[in-house]
Amino acid sequence: MTDTADVVIIGGGCMGASVAYHLARRGVADVVLVEREAVLGAGSTGRNAGGVRHQFSHEANVRLSIESIRLLERFEDEVGAAIDFHQHGYLFLLSEMANVQAFSRHVETQQGLGVDVEWLTPEAAAQLAPGLEVDGVRAATFCARDGIADPNGVTMGFARAAQAAGVEIRRETEVTGIAVEHGRLAAVETNRGRIATAVVVNAAGPWARLIGAMAGVEAPITPVRRHIFIAARPAGGWAGRAPESRLMVIDFETTFYFHREGAGLLFGMGDAGERPGFDTTVQWDFLERVTPVAARRLPVLGDAAISHAWAGLYEMTPDAMPIIGPAREVEGFYLIAGFSGHGFQHSPAAGRILADLIAGRDPGFDLSPFALERFARGAGTGEHHVV
């Protein structure tokens, strides 16, 4: 077993696997990825809804989406693994005039970057999504190249390609400490021994703040629980009562969303009263608050049987923007975390960018919106399309 490495990546979700893959592509193969669980992607990666979209408010996030979706579209050819990627689109429903005006500006940004986003009337939105009720909706936006992908397939595709190139992946390996000497990274301590290294990548998702603290780095990342429910196929099927495609529909003001998932229908909604924490126990009383909202937009959900449910963690930052790049106070310590609910879909581009930085290459991307130091400088422009 390796006791030294050029790079140690902490976290075996989509971000860690993407960084490992892109480092190997750049000739940095003396890499050890450590994952606390027995399988990769057991944390937030494996518990998200799989959405992939261009429709963000911040230009930097739109650019991450453009690059990431391009790679997902050719994933099998480039990475060597087939992924279940359905580009059936994202449909945002807007009911408040303030959001209509804000989306108008954001769509202009998206279109200016070459993204084909359409404005739809409520009637056109209803035609696009059978069974949808648009009472109170003023307008909608739709991008056909948005879609749904398989988080596990993407993560394992990156991981296997990285392993084939020489990256070592250690499962059931928990980080217990990080040694810093004279302001520089020296080693990572784990329950399976010490790994001497000069470079550490903190890809620990909701646990990134705890990992950062081990190195003396403050990362303002807060874990927040989010629920996902699966409605069983009703008697008579979904025909005319819900989209047959995997179109993602989002009621922006309530954050209620749904899309087809196999024979069932996946749906969820944010909880403004959720307290930060690491608890991923399903709170079934929350379903009682979701159901009236769900039934208003998709009536078939009003009396739907729930086949199963789970909860995962969003890794929130104060401005809902990720942290990608080095921690200036500790040489060799890098972060790729805090994606605030859109990490999976941005992992292809974010992993490439951080790999370029570590390998000494120009990533060709303005990273100032993602810099850790931005929080000390004061409030900037954050991401508004958080669902």
Secondary structure, 3 states (H helix, E strand, C coil): CCCECCEEEECCCHHHHHHHHHHHHCCCCCEEEECCCCCCCCCCHHHCCCEECCCCCCHHHHHHHHHHHHHHHCHHHHHCCCCCCECCCEEEEECCHHHHHHHHHHHHHHHHCCCCCEEECHHHHHHHCCCCCCCCCCEEEEECCCEECCHHHHHHHHHHHHHHCCCEEECCCCEEEEEEECCEEEEEEECCEEEECCCEEECCHHHHHHHHHHCCCCCCCEEEEEEEEEECCCCCCCCCCCCCCCCEEEECCCCEEEEEECCEEEEECCCCCCCCCCCCCCCHHHHHHHHHHHHHHCHHHHHCCEEEEEEEEEEECCCCCCEEEECCCCECEEEEECCCCCHHHHHHHHHHHHHHHHCCCCCCCCCHHHCCCHHHHCCCCCCCCCC
